[in-house]
Amino acid sequence: MYPLSKEDDTLAHLIQNKKISTFFQPIVSVVKKSVIGLEGLSRGKNSLTGEFIPPDILFKKAIDSTQRVALDRLCREKALNAYQEIVQHDPDLLLFLNIDASILDKVVGSKHLLRETFKRNLQVDHIVIEINETKVNDLRSLKNFIDNYREYGFLIALDDVGSGFSNLDRIPLTKPDIIKIDRGLLQDLDKQYYKQEVFKSLVGLSKNIGALVVAEGIETVEEAFISLELGADLLQGYYFSRPVEAAPRQIYRHEDKINLVASRFSTYVNTKNKNERLKLAKYDIMIQDVRAFLMNVSRSELDGKMKEILNKLVSVDCMYVLDSSGFQISETACRPNLKTHRSSIFQPAQKGENHSLKSYYYSLVNFGLAKYVTSPYISMATGKLCITISATCHDCDNENIIFCMDFDPDYFCYDPWYPSFDI
């Protein structure tokens, strides 16, 4: 693609001669094993070289808001024309249509998009208006525009959520039907825990407000799997297809890849569930062994005996014991050579501290459980990510105690040891 360079390829020339082409990128549902929508992406066309001109260059060439409005409307009209032909073959297909958010204060109340939609006999509830809120200059105009078009029946999507300067306070303002999570958050999502947590938070927020989630910018099958696993409803990206010029027959070329992802994801989930069951079985064996060992230990012996246990349990980073009220009755024993955070705010809990507000205590006690496994969280003992297993037990004096073990969620292995061993 080349930028505008010749006089007859100025933006005014392109607009006047309507030299804009629409490319479509599919938005897929792995659950339904189908393409459910298309995002319309506009390109200018250099009449000298025949090369396509990307939209960022086109819109940067706009000399004023009048020209930006004209370009934006031309892009929408071209997309609607192409979509009109496509829906004759698939009437349920959605059109995701980008709006230049920087001009909303110039177009709010014009009903231009509504008229263009009716002119082509298109269903308004099949058109999704995509808005990138970071480009909005006037929040009142944004709200008025969205309120109007939602009342007309259009769907609203918030684009590029999770990108560098995305403002989450715009979500309650826009009340989107669809949230599109930005590629920046998707990249290496399968490898980065912190990104996964942010992604899960956005998914949770979306579910709570009744919005669907599109994971945008999927480039690998691993990114597709982790996005689905973390709750994405729909997927979009180069893994399925690069944007292609409008042609009804091309929409269905992606079914093989969608079916492949669906099949492999099913296998992936089944394998992961099997591994999770095996891990839970290992938890149970470990808990039984530690419980049996501690039943022969008095409270005065706890500190020394826990160090012996940690020498055997290579997966466990820290261990400590609580009484039935949640107060810590042992020191926090840490695995030898354990790397901890240098900051003073991360310190192992001391004897006498109250853990009654911790989930590994109150969930265990309030629900009458024999064991409890937390979700991953940051350990105050090490400053690292950890999971805590807590379990009820009796000491040698038949007093109720709760032992807690912290370990790295990415590393868990356990070869059973038994109380009869000399530890």
C-alpha positions in Angstrom: 0.0 0.0 0.0 1.2 3.5 -0.9 0.4 6.9 0.5 -1.2 9.6 -1.5 1.4 11.4 -3.5 0.1 12.6 -6.9 -2.2 15.6 -7.3 -4.9 13.5 -8.9 -4.8 11.2 -5.9 -5.4 13.8 -3.3 -8.1 13.0 -0.8 -10.5 15.5 -2.5 -10.0 13.6 -5.8 -10.7 10.2 -4.1 -13.8 11.5 -2.4 -15.1 13.1 -5.6 -14.6 10.0 -7.7 -15.6 7.6 -4.9 -12.3 5.7 -5.1 -12.9 3.9 -1.9 -13.1 0.1 -1.6 -14.5 -2.0 1.2 -12.6 -5.0 2.6 -14.2 -7.3 5.0 -12.8 -9.3 7.9 -14.9 -12.1 9.4 -16.0 -12.2 13.0 -16.5 -15.9 14.0 -18.3 -17.9 16.6 -16.5 -21.1 17.4 -19.5 -22.3 19.4 -21.8 -21.9 16.4 -19.0 -22.9 14.0 -19.8 -20.0 11.7 -19.1 -16.5 10.6 -21.6 -14.3 12.4 -20.5 -10.9 11.2 -18.1 -8.9 9.0 -16.2 -5.8 9.9 -16.1 -3.3 7.0 -12.6 -1.8 6.5 -12.2 0.9 4.0 -9.2 1.5 1.6 -8.5 4.2 -0.8 -7.2 3.3 -4.3 -4.4 5.0 -6.0 -5.5 5.5 -9.6 -1.9 5.6 -10.9 -0.5 2.4 -9.2 -3.7 0.5 -8.4 -2.3 0.1 -4.9 -4.7 0.4 -1.9 -4.3 3.2 0.6 -4.8 2.3 4.3 -7.4 4.3 6.3 -4.9 5.8 8.7 -3.2 7.6 5.8 -6.6 8.6 4.2 -7.9 10.2 7.4 -4.7 12.0 8.2 -4.9 13.7 4.8 -8.2 15.3 5.7 -7.6 19.1 5.9 -10.6 19.9 8.0 -13.7 18.4 9.7 -15.8 18.9 6.6 -13.5 16.6 4.6 -13.4 14.1 7.4 -17.2 13.9 7.5 -17.3 13.5 3.7 -14.7 10.7 3.8 -16.4 9.0 6.8 -19.7 9.0 5.0 -18.3 7.7 1.8 -16.6 4.8 3.6 -19.9 3.9 5.3 -21.9 4.1 2.0 -19.4 1.9 0.2 -19.5 -0.6 3.1 -23.3 -0.6 3.1 -23.4 -1.2 -0.7 -21.1 -4.2 -0.4 -22.9 -5.6 2.6 -26.3 -5.2 0.7 -25.0 -7.7 -1.9 -23.7 -10.1 0.7 -26.8 -10.3 2.9 -28.7 -11.6 -0.1 -26.8 -14.8 0.4 -26.7 -14.7 4.2 -29.5 -12.5 5.7 -28.4 -13.2 9.3 -24.9 -11.8 8.9 -24.0 -8.7 11.0 -22.1 -5.7 9.6 -19.6 -4.0 11.9 -19.3 -0.5 10.7 -16.6 1.9 12.0 -17.5 5.5 12.8 -14.9 8.3 12.9 -15.5 9.3 16.5 -13.7 12.6 16.2 -16.5 14.0 14.1 -19.5 13.0 16.2 -20.1 16.6 17.3 -20.5 17.5 13.6 -22.9 14.7 12.7 -25.0 14.0 15.7 -28.7 14.4 14.9 -28.1 14.2 11.1 -29.6 10.7 10.8 -27.3 10.1 7.8 -26.5 6.5 8.6 -30.2 5.8 9.4 -31.3 7.1 6.0 -28.5 5.2 4.1 -29.6 2.0 5.9 -33.2 2.4 5.0 -32.4 3.4 1.5 -30.9 -0.1 1.0 -33.7 -1.9 2.9 -31.2 -3.2 5.4 -32.1 -4.2 9.0 -30.9 -1.7 11.5 -30.5 -4.4 14.2 -28.0 -6.2 12.0 -25.7 -3.2 11.9 -23.1 -2.8 14.7 -21.7 0.7 15.0 -18.1 0.5 16.2 -16.8 3.5 18.2 -13.2 4.0 19.3 -13.8 6.0 22.4 -10.2 7.3 22.7 -10.8 9.5 19.6 -13.9 11.1 21.1 -13.6 14.9 21.7 -17.1 15.6 22.9 -18.6 13.2 25.4 -22.0 14.8 25.3 -22.1 14.4 21.5 -21.0 10.8 21.9 -23.8 10.0 24.4 -26.4 11.7 22.2 -25.2 9.9 19.1 -25.3 6.5 20.8 -28.7 7.1 22.5 -30.2 8.1 19.2 -28.9 5.2 17.2 -29.7 2.7 19.9 -33.2 4.0 19.9 -33.3 3.5 16.1 -32.4 -0.2 16.7 -28.6 -0.2 15.9 -26.2 -2.2 18.0 -23.2 -0.4 19.6 -19.7 -1.8 19.9 -16.9 -0.2 21.9 -13.6 -0.8 20.0 -10.0 -1.2 21.1 -10.9 -1.8 24.8 -7.8 -2.6 26.7 -5.5 -0.5 24.5 -3.0 2.0 25.9 -5.3 4.9 26.8 -8.7 3.2 26.9 -10.9 4.8 29.5 -13.1 2.3 31.3 -15.3 5.1 32.5 -16.7 5.3 28.9 -18.3 1.8 29.3 -21.1 3.0 31.6 -21.5 6.0 29.3 -21.8 4.1 26.1 -23.5 1.0 27.6 -22.2 -1.1 24.6 -23.9 -4.3 23.3 -20.4 -5.5 22.2 -16.9 -4.9 23.6 -14.0 -5.6 21.3 -10.8 -6.3 23.2 -7.7 -4.8 21.6 -5.0 -6.9 19.9 -2.4 -5.3 22.3 -4.0 -7.4 25.2 -4.4 -10.5 23.0 -0.7 -10.7 21.9 0.9 -13.6 23.8 -2.2 -13.9 26.0 -1.5 -17.6 26.3 1.9 -16.9 27.9 1.3 -13.9 30.2 -0.7 -14.4 33.4 -1.2 -10.7 34.1 -2.7 -10.1 30.6 -5.0 -13.1 31.3 -6.3 -11.5 34.5 -7.0 -8.2 32.8 -8.8 -10.1 30.0 -10.8 -12.0 32.5 -11.7 -8.8 34.3 -13.0 -7.2 31.0 -14.9 -10.4 30.2 -16.5 -10.4 33.7 -17.4 -6.7 33.3 -19.0 -7.4 29.9 -21.0 -10.3 31.2 -22.3 -8.2 34.1 -23.6 -5.5 31.8 -24.9 -7.9 29.2 -22.3 -7.2 26.5 -20.7 -9.8 24.1 -16.9 -9.9 23.9 -15.0 -10.0 20.7 -11.3 -10.9 21.0 -9.8 -8.8 18.2 -6.5 -9.5 16.5 -6.2 -13.3 16.9 -3.1 -14.5 15.1 -2.4 -17.9 16.5 -4.4 -20.9 17.5 -3.1 -20.6 21.1 -4.5 -17.1 21.3 -7.8 -18.4 20.0 -7.9 -21.1 22.6 -7.0 -18.9 25.6 -9.5 -16.2 24.5 -12.2 -18.8 24.3 -11.2 -20.4 27.6 -11.2 -16.9 29.4 -14.7 -16.2 28.1 -14.6 -14.5 24.7 -17.8 -15.0 22.7 -16.4 -14.2 19.3 -13.1 -14.1 17.6 -11.5 -11.9 14.9 -8.1 -11.8 13.4 -5.5 -12.8 10.8 -5.6 -16.4 12.1 -9.0 -16.8 10.4 -8.6 -14.3 7.6 -7.0 -11.1 6.6 -9.4 -8.4 5.3 -10.5 -9.3 1.8 -12.5 -7.3 -0.8 -16.2 -7.9 -0.7 -17.3 -11.1 -2.3 -20.1 -13.3 -1.0 -18.4 -16.6 -1.8 -15.3 -15.7 0.2 -17.2 -15.5 3.5 -17.6 -19.2 3.6 -13.9 -20.1 2.9 -13.2 -19.9 6.6 -15.5 -22.7 7.7 -12.7 -25.3 7.6 -10.5 -23.3 9.9 -13.4 -22.5 12.3 -14.3 -26.2 12.4 -10.7 -27.1 13.1 -10.5 -24.6 15.9 -13.8 -25.9 17.4 -12.6 -29.5 17.2 -9.1 -28.8 18.6 -10.5 -26.5 21.3 -12.9 -29.3 22.4 -9.9 -31.6 22.7 -7.9 -28.9 24.5 -10.6 -28.4 27.1 -11.1 -32.1 27.7 -7.3 -32.5 28.1 -7.1 -29.6 30.4 -10.0 -30.8 32.5 -8.4 -34.2 32.7 -5.1 -32.7 33.9 -7.1 -30.6 36.4 -8.7 -33.7 37.8 -5.2 -35.3 38.1 -3.9 -32.2 39.9 -6.9 -32.3 42.3 -6.2 -36.0 43.0 -2.6 -35.0 43.8 -3.9 -32.3 46.1 -6.0 -34.9 47.9 -3.1 -37.3 48.4 -0.8 -34.5 49.7 -3.5 -33.2 52.1 -4.1 -36.7 53.4 -0.3 -37.3 54.0 0.2 -33.9 55.7 -3.0 -34.4 57.8 -1.9 -37.8 58.9 1.5 -36.5 59.9 0.3 -33.4 61.8 -2.1 -35.6 63.9 1.0 -36.8 65.7 2.5 -33.3 66.3 1.9 -31.1 69.2 1.5 -27.3 68.9 4.9 -26.7 70.4 6.5 -28.9 67.7 4.8 -27.3 64.7 7.6 -24.9 63.7 10.3 -27.6 63.5 8.0 -30.2 61.9 6.8 -27.9 59.2 10.4 -27.3 58.0 10.8 -31.1 57.8 7.6 -31.3 55.7 8.8 -28.5 53.3 12.0 -30.5 52.7 9.8 -33.2 51.3 7.2 -31.1 49.5 9.3 -29.5 46.7 6.3 -27.7 45.2 5.3 -25.9 48.3 6.8 -22.4 48.9 5.4 -21.7 52.4 3.4 -23.4 55.1 1.6 -22.2 58.3 -1.0 -23.4 60.7 -4.1 -21.6 62.0 -6.4 -22.4 65.0 -10.1 -22.9 64.5 -10.7 -19.1 64.9 -8.3 -18.2 62.1 -5.3 -17.0 64.3 -1.9 -18.2 63.2 -0.4 -20.6 65.8 2.9 -21.3 64.0 5.6 -19.3 62.2 5.4 -19.2 58.4 7.9 -21.8 57.3 9.4 -21.1 53.8 11.2 -23.4 51.5 15.0 -23.1 51.7 16.4 -20.8 48.9 13.0 -19.4 48.1 13.3 -16.2 46.1 11.1 -13.5 47.7 10.2 -9.9 46.8 12.7 -7.3 48.2 10.1 -4.8 49.2 9.3 -4.6 52.9 5.5 -4.8 52.2 5.9 -8.5 51.4 6.6 -10.3 54.6 5.6 -13.8 55.8 2.7 -13.7 58.3 3.8 -14.0 61.9 2.5 -16.1 64.7 -0.7 -14.5 66.2 -1.9 -12.9 63.0 -5.6 -13.1 62.2 -6.5 -14.8 58.9 -10.3 -14.9 59.4 -10.9 -12.6 56.5 -8.9 -14.7 54.1 -10.8 -16.9 51.6 -8.7 -19.9 52.5 -10.1 -19.6 56.0 -13.7 -18.4 55.8 -14.6 -20.5 52.8 -13.3 -23.6 54.5 -15.0 -22.9 57.8 -18.3 -21.3 56.7 -19.1 -24.0 54.1 -17.9 -26.8 56.3 -15.3 -28.0 53.8 -12.5 -30.4 54.4 -10.2 -28.6 52.0 -10.2 -25.4 50.0 -8.0 -24.3 47.0 -7.8 -20.6 46.2 -7.6 -18.9 42.9 -4.1 -17.5 42.1 -3.2 -14.3 44.0 -0.1 -12.4 45.1 1.4 -13.8 48.2 2.2 -11.3 51.0 5.0 -13.7 52.1 6.9 -13.8 48.8 5.4 -11.1 46.5 4.9 -13.9 43.9 1.8 -15.4 42.4 0.6 -18.3 44.5 -2.3 -20.7 45.2 -3.1 -21.6 48.8 -4.5 -25.0 49.8 -6.1 -25.1 53.3 -7.4 -28.1 55.1 -8.8 -29.0 58.4 -7.0 -31.4 60.8 -6.6 -32.4 64.4 -3.3 -32.2 66.3 -2.1 -34.8 68.7 -4.2 -33.2 71.5 -7.3 -33.6 69.3 -7.6 -29.8 68.9 -8.9 -28.5 65.6 -6.3 -26.8 63.4 -6.1 -25.6 59.8 -2.9 -26.1 57.8 -2.2 -23.8 54.8 0.3 -24.4 52.0 1.3 -21.8 49.3 2.7 -22.9 46.0 3.4 -21.6 42.5 0.3 -22.2 40.4 2.5 -22.9 37.3 4.5 -25.6 39.1 2.9 -28.5 40.9 4.2 -32.0 41.2 3.8 -34.4 44.1 5.3 -37.8 44.8 3.5 -39.1 47.9 5.4 -39.5 51.1 4.0 -41.2 54.2 4.1 -40.5 57.9 5.8 -43.8 58.5 8.8 -42.3 56.7 11.4 -40.9 59.1 10.9 -37.2 58.4 
